[in-house]
Amino acid sequence: MKTLGRRQVLAAGGVAAAGLATSARAADDVLAKAKAAGELKIGTETEFAPFDFIENGKAVGFNYDLLAEVSKEMGVKFTFVALPWESVIPGLDAGKFDMVSGPATITKARSARYSFTLPVGDATCALLKKAGDKSITKPADIAGKAVGSGKATAQLEQLKKYGAKLPKAVSVREYPDFSGAYADLAAGRIAAVANSMTNIAVVAGARSDTFEVVKPPFGDKSYFGFFVRKEPASESLIKAINAAILKIKKDGRMAKIQQTWFKTTMELPDSVPEPTV
């Protein structure tokens, strides 16, 4: 019987350890777990039209149509868990689901903690006002006025940053969801709402007798994306989702879904851009 030398024993032990580590990583792999379980759980909110909202008692929107196509490409069923937005990211951190489809603005702070998919929408921040309000003709005209935005959103932070630069302080109102902010704007309780140009353009288009977009946008160029925990176990998931999104863009399905929900199409980067906000 041949006796192994010390180097051979150590090498054999190293190979075994590496094998165990690889097996452990495979066991923790989020995509592999989802395929084994038959579903991938996705956290979202349902108060962010046209991306995700309730219509006739059913959750609908751009997110659902796009992710239905992504699900087909990946061969995994997607199950959605709806929560108030301020609870969605903590839910991801706590492992209640494996991806967030908010979508969320790709920011520097979020990118440090989470891995984002390719952009799925333009998130550049702009203002919505009451139709016919001649006191606001440009973004700077909100100086000294009450303006609302969504709690725990990047749009809220951009509003605060922009408002701090104006001659008169902006009275910033935080809302659990944007539908409440729009209701207060329609009722005259606030002068404007800060949200992405994509969102407010759709709102203004649907209710042109009530709302109007203030141009140009006041925020830095930014994009929406879905995101997962930044960890080795989620790497295969984010790669699979990005590959699906690229295929859906190239074969024209993305443009059709955009046209359905945004009433226009938009060019989006084929890689995750460096955040500007």
C-alpha positions in Angstrom: 0.0 0.0 0.0 1.4 3.4 -1.0 1.7 6.0 1.7 0.9 9.6 0.7 3.4 12.3 1.5 2.5 15.4 3.4 2.1 17.5 0.3 -0.1 14.9 -1.3 -2.3 14.7 1.9 -2.6 18.5 2.0 -3.4 18.6 -1.7 -6.0 15.9 -1.4 -7.5 17.7 1.6 -7.6 21.0 -0.4 -9.4 19.3 -3.3 -11.9 17.8 -0.9 -12.4 21.2 0.8 -12.8 22.9 -2.5 -15.4 20.3 -3.5 -17.4 20.8 -0.3 -17.2 24.6 -0.9 -18.5 24.2 -4.4 -21.3 21.9 -3.2 -22.2 24.4 -0.6 -22.4 27.2 -3.1 -24.5 25.1 -5.4 -26.9 24.3 -2.6 -27.2 28.0 -1.8 -27.7 29.1 -5.4 -30.9 31.1 -5.6 -31.8 30.2 -9.1 -31.2 26.5 -8.5 -33.3 26.6 -5.4 -36.1 28.4 -7.3 -36.1 25.7 -10.1 -36.1 23.0 -7.5 -39.0 24.6 -5.6 -40.9 25.4 -8.8 -41.1 29.2 -8.2 -39.1 32.3 -7.7 -40.6 34.8 -5.2 -40.5 38.4 -6.2 -41.2 41.4 -3.9 -43.1 44.3 -5.2 -45.7 47.0 -4.4 -49.0 47.7 -6.3 -49.1 51.5 -6.2 -46.7 52.4 -8.9 -48.5 52.8 -12.2 -47.8 52.0 -15.0 -45.2 49.5 -13.7 -47.3 47.8 -11.0 -50.9 48.6 -9.9 -54.3 47.2 -9.2 -57.0 47.4 -12.0 -60.4 45.7 -11.6 -59.0 43.8 -8.6 -56.0 42.4 -10.4 -52.3 43.3 -10.3 -51.3 44.5 -13.8 -48.7 46.7 -15.4 -45.4 46.8 -17.3 -43.6 44.7 -14.7 -46.0 41.8 -15.0 -46.0 41.7 -18.8 -42.2 41.9 -19.0 -41.5 39.4 -16.2 -44.0 37.0 -17.8 -41.7 36.9 -20.8 -38.6 36.6 -18.6 -40.2 33.7 -16.8 -40.8 31.9 -20.1 -37.2 32.4 -21.1 -35.9 31.1 -17.8 -38.4 28.3 -17.4 -39.2 29.4 -13.8 -42.6 30.4 -12.4 -42.6 33.9 -10.8 -44.7 34.4 -7.7 -45.3 38.0 -6.5 -45.4 39.2 -2.9 -47.0 42.7 -2.6 -46.0 45.0 0.3 -45.9 48.8 0.9 -42.7 50.1 -0.7 -40.9 50.9 2.5 -41.3 47.2 3.5 -40.1 45.7 0.2 -36.3 46.2 0.5 -36.3 45.0 4.2 -38.2 42.0 3.0 -35.5 41.2 0.4 -32.8 41.6 3.1 -34.8 39.3 5.4 -35.1 36.6 2.7 -38.8 36.8 2.3 -38.2 36.8 -1.5 -35.3 36.7 -3.9 -35.8 39.6 -6.2 -37.5 43.0 -6.1 -39.4 44.2 -9.2 -40.5 47.6 -7.8 -38.8 48.7 -10.1 -36.3 50.9 -8.2 -34.1 53.7 -9.4 -30.5 52.5 -9.8 -28.7 54.7 -7.3 -25.1 54.8 -6.0 -26.3 53.8 -2.5 -28.5 50.9 -3.7 -25.8 49.6 -6.1 -23.4 49.3 -3.2 -25.8 46.8 -1.5 -27.7 45.2 -4.3 -27.1 43.8 -7.8 -29.4 45.4 -10.5 -30.7 44.0 -13.7 -30.4 45.8 -17.0 -32.4 49.0 -17.0 -36.2 48.5 -17.6 -37.3 52.1 -17.7 -36.3 55.8 -17.6 -36.3 57.0 -13.9 -35.3 60.6 -14.5 -37.2 62.7 -12.0 -39.7 65.3 -13.1 -42.8 67.2 -11.7 -46.5 66.8 -12.2 -48.8 69.8 -11.6 -52.5 70.5 -11.8 -53.6 71.2 -15.4 -53.7 74.9 -16.1 -51.6 76.0 -13.1 -49.7 79.0 -14.5 -47.7 79.5 -11.2 -45.5 76.6 -12.2 -44.0 76.7 -15.7 -40.6 75.3 -14.9 -39.1 73.1 -12.1 -37.7 76.1 -10.1 -41.2 77.5 -9.7 -41.9 75.0 -6.8 -39.8 77.2 -4.5 -41.9 77.9 -1.4 -44.6 75.4 -2.4 -45.7 72.1 -1.0 -44.6 69.1 -3.2 -45.2 65.5 -2.6 -43.3 62.3 -3.4 -43.3 58.6 -2.4 -41.8 57.6 1.0 -38.4 55.8 0.8 -38.0 56.5 -2.9 -35.1 57.9 -4.9 -37.5 60.5 -6.3 -38.1 61.8 -2.8 -34.4 62.2 -2.2 -33.9 64.0 -5.5 -36.8 66.3 -4.6 -35.2 67.2 -1.3 -31.8 67.8 -2.9 -33.3 70.0 -5.6 -35.5 71.9 -3.3 -32.6 72.7 -1.0 -31.0 74.7 -3.8 -34.0 76.9 -4.5 -34.3 80.5 -3.0 -37.3 79.5 -0.9 -37.6 76.1 0.9 -39.9 73.5 -0.6 -42.3 71.9 1.9 -41.8 68.2 1.1 -44.7 65.9 1.8 -44.0 62.1 2.0 -46.7 59.6 1.0 -46.9 55.9 1.6 -47.7 55.5 -2.1 -47.9 57.9 -5.1 -51.7 57.4 -5.6 -52.1 59.4 -2.3 -49.9 62.1 -3.6 -51.8 62.4 -6.9 -55.1 62.6 -5.0 -53.8 65.5 -2.9 -52.5 67.2 -6.0 -55.9 66.9 -7.7 -57.5 68.3 -4.5 -55.2 71.3 -4.4 -53.5 70.2 -1.1 -50.1 70.2 -2.7 -48.7 72.1 -5.7 -46.8 69.3 -7.4 -45.7 65.6 -7.3 -42.1 64.5 -7.9 -41.8 61.2 -9.7 -40.1 59.7 -12.7 -40.9 61.2 -16.1 -42.1 57.8 -17.2 -44.7 57.5 -14.4 -46.1 61.0 -14.5 -46.3 61.2 -18.3 -48.6 58.2 -18.2 -50.7 59.7 -15.3 -51.0 63.1 -17.2 -51.9 61.3 -20.4 -54.7 59.4 -18.7 -56.0 62.4 -16.8 -55.1 65.4 -19.1 -58.0 67.4 -17.7 -56.5 67.2 -14.2 -52.7 66.9 -14.5 -49.9 68.3 -16.6 -46.2 67.5 -16.8 -43.7 70.3 -15.9 -40.8 70.2 -18.4 -37.9 69.7 -18.5 -37.2 67.0 -15.8 -35.2 68.4 -12.9 -33.4 65.2 -11.9 -30.2 63.7 -13.2 -30.5 61.0 -15.9 -31.3 57.7 -14.2 -32.9 54.4 -14.8 -35.2 51.8 -13.2 -34.1 48.2 -12.6 -35.1 45.1 -10.8 -32.6 43.9 -8.1 -31.4 41.0 -6.0 -29.2 40.6 -2.9 -25.5 41.3 -3.7 -24.1 37.8 -2.9 -22.5 34.9 -4.8 -25.7 32.9 -4.4 -27.7 35.4 -6.6 -25.1 35.7 -9.4 -26.6 33.0 -11.6 -30.1 34.5 -11.1 -29.1 38.1 -12.2 -27.2 36.7 -15.2 -30.2 34.6 -16.3 -32.6 37.6 -15.9 -30.2 39.9 -17.9 -29.9 37.4 -20.7 -33.6 37.1 -20.9 -34.1 40.9 -20.9 -31.6 41.3 -23.7 -33.3 38.6 -25.8 -36.7 40.2 -25.2 -35.3 43.6 -26.3 -33.7 42.3 -29.4 -36.7 40.4 -30.7 -39.1 43.4 -30.3 -41.1 42.1 -27.3 -39.8 44.9 -25.0 -40.9 47.6 -27.4 -44.4 46.1 -27.6 -44.7 46.0 -23.8 -43.4 49.6 -23.6 -46.0 50.8 -26.1 -48.8 49.0 -24.2 -48.0 50.7 -20.9 -46.0 53.9 -21.7 -47.7 54.7 -25.0 -44.2 55.2 -26.4 -41.0 53.3 -26.7 -37.6 54.2 -25.1 -34.0 53.3 -25.7 -32.4 51.7 -22.7 -28.7 50.7 -22.1 -27.6 47.1 -22.8 -25.5 47.2 -19.6 -26.1 48.5 -16.1 -24.9 52.2 -16.2 -22.9 53.9 -13.5 -25.5 55.6 -11.3 -25.7 59.4 -11.4 -27.9 59.8 -8.3 
